[in-house]
Amino acid sequence: MAKAKAKKEKKEYELIKKRSGRYAVKGKDGKYINGDAKVEILLKEKVIKAPPKKKKTEEAPAEEKAE
């Protein structure tokens, strides 16, 4: 039984789409890439979309209410 549906070959890494629909990134050395490096690669390849940026809202000072 094959674990991967499609492979996309690159010189530095390999994208593997799992049966679950998620992606794995395998480096040139055969080791899997995780964390921020994986996210950067998937964003660069336009496989995933960047999450929407949250606006920084000023929180009401809770310290004044405690007095």
Order of alpha helices (4+ residues) and beta strands (2+ residues): beta-beta-beta-beta-alpha-alpha
